[in-house]
Structure formats: C-alpha cells, structure tokens
Amino acid sequence: MPVNIRRLVVDSLKPRESSILELSKTLCEVRGVEEVDINVTEVDAKTETVKVIIRGINIDFDGIRKSLEEHGSSIRSVDEINVRKTKTKSRRL
C-alpha cells in the first residue's frame, strides 16, 4: 500500500530579505499541498528561522525541499509528520 504525507512541520532557515508571503505561495503550488502556514520564530541580522506547517492529501516532499531551496532556504529539521496508507483499487479483468 502506498503511504501519503498529509501533514508536515518543518523548521527552516531562510534569508531575511526573502518574503514569507512569496514562500508560502510557492509552497502551496507544490503537488499535493492544500494549505501552508509559516511562523517566524527567530530573527537574526541576515536570517530568520521559520516553522512551516504544510497540509494536503499527498504532499510531494522533494517538491517542498526544492521550493525552499529556490527561495534560499534550508530544512533544519522535520519536526512533525503525518502519513496515511492509501488503498489501491484492484482492477478486475
């Protein structure tokens, strides 16, 4: 049975000049993503630490990582994850 990511909480480090509005829009365009919340948890001179909460049906983790990297951000850790098994429909011949 395939396993789908339904909720993902990521601790990320991003450049301070990078907008969380633009980042959230980009992440919401990733396959399987339906909703994105971003909270700034720490601010330094050049960077911000953000908590990114992503919800969806079948979240593409590689797409999330790529979108973050395109915005100059990096994943520090995956703090929470929710996955679900999905049943595949069998085809009768």
N, C-alpha and C positions, 0 to 999 in steps of 0.2 A: 504494500500500500504506500502511495506517495505521502510525504509529510509536507504540509504547507506552513509557512511562517505567517502568523496572524497579528502578532504584536511584537515590537522590537523597541528596546530602550537602549540608546547609545550615548556614551559620554564622548564628546568630540572637542577637539581644539581647533579653532578657526581664526583666521586673521581678523583683527578688529575692524578693518575697513570693509569687510565682507558683510553684506546685509542679511539678517536672518529672514527678512521678508522674501528676498530673492532665493535664498537657500531653501526655504520651506516650499516655495512654488516649484522649484526644480525637483525636490524630493517627491512631491506629490505627483509628478509626471512619470515616476518610475513605475514599471509594470507591477500591478498588484496592490499599489498603495492607494488608500482611500482617504486617509487623514494624517496630518503631521502637526505635532506641537513642538515648539522649540522654546526652551527656557534658558536664559543666560544665568549661569551660576557663579561665575568668577570673571573679573575683568583685570587684565594686566595692561602694560603700556602698549604692547603690539598684538596681543591675542585675547580671545575670550574663550572660556570653557562653557560649552552648552550641553544641555541634556535634550536629546532628540527622541521624541516618542512617536513611533510610526505604527499605524493600524491599517489593516487591509485583509484581503481574502487569501492571497498567495504572494507575499512580498518577495521581490527579487533582491536578495541580499547583495549580490555582486553589483547590481544596478545602484543600490544605495551607496555602497562604497565608492563606486566610480563617480557618482554625482557629488559626493562630499569632496573627493579629491579634486574634481574640476573647479570647485569653489575654494581650493587651497586649504581645505580642512582635512583632519585625520581622525580616525577612530582610535580613541584611547582605550576604550573597553566596551563590551556589550554587557550591560548591567542587568537586563531582563529580556526574556524571550518567551513567547507563547507559540507553540506549534500544535497542529492538529492533523491527524490522519484523515485522508480522504479515500473513500471507497471508489474504486474504478468500476464502471459499469461493464459487465461482461456482455459480449455480443454473441448472440446465438446464430448459428449458420443454418 
